[in-house]
Amino acid sequence: MTGGTLSLEIGNEFLVKVSSDDQNWRTVLQETTEEHDLNNLDPPHTLDLAPLLAGTHTLYVRVGDAKPDDGWGGWLGHLKLTMTS
């Protein structure tokens, strides 16, 4: 696999991080405002895999809570992975 896209239907106060080695993580999507009841669910967020893979063949994706103090963490409704080689 050398590229492709990762599309996430995600809402609320999400934090999405990726890693190629399950040790070093970097943030690729983050809701910075207080969002409740999926008010920010509009079109899926699509990420280009090529720069995220950075020459490797493995990609770990972690979905978390951008604002853990209020209980409105990330909500993942759908994930679509399209790969190219």
N, C-alpha and C positions, 0 to 999 in steps of 0.2 A: 504494500500500500504506500503510495507516495502523496496522496492528496484526497480531496473530496470535501464534503461539507457535513457539519453537525448542526441540525436545526432543533431548537428547544422551544416548546410551548410552555412558558414559565411565567409565573406571576408572584405577587406579593413581595416580600422583602428578601429576594434571592441573592445568593452569592455563588458564583460558579467558578471553580478553579480547575486547572488541568495540570497534568504531570506526565512526563514520559518515563519516569523511573519510580513513581510512587514514593518519592522522598522529597523532591523539590517541587513545590506547587506555585503556580502563578494565577492571579485573578484575571479572568477573561470577560466576565459579565458581573455587574453588581448594581442592584437597585439602591440608589442613594437617598431616596425619600421614603417617608412612611407610607406604605401602600397596604391597603386592607381590602378584603372581599374581591380580589382579583381585578381591581380597577386598572391595572397596567398590563393586562393580558393580550393586548393587541399584537399585530402579526408576530409570528415566531421569530426568535433571534437566530440568525444563521452565522455560523463561524466557518471560516476557511481552515481546513485541516492542515494544509501544507506548512504554514509557519508554526503551527502548534506541534506538529510532529518533529520538526527540526532534524530531519534525517533519520529518525528512529521509526520503528514499525508498531509501537505500542503507545496508546494514549489512555490515561486514566482521567475520568471526569468525576468531580465531586460537587454535589449541590448542597449548599448550606444556607444559613440564616445570616443576612447582612446586618440585622439589628436584633440580636438575641435577647435583648432586655424586654421586648414587648410581646413575644409569642406569635408573631405573624411571619414566620419563616417562609422560605421558598416553597412554592407549590409547582410541581412538575406534572403537567398533564400529558405531554407527548414528546417523544424524542425520535428523531429520524436521522440515521447515519447513512450517508452516501459516500462510497469509497471509489477511488480511482487508483490504477496501478501504472 
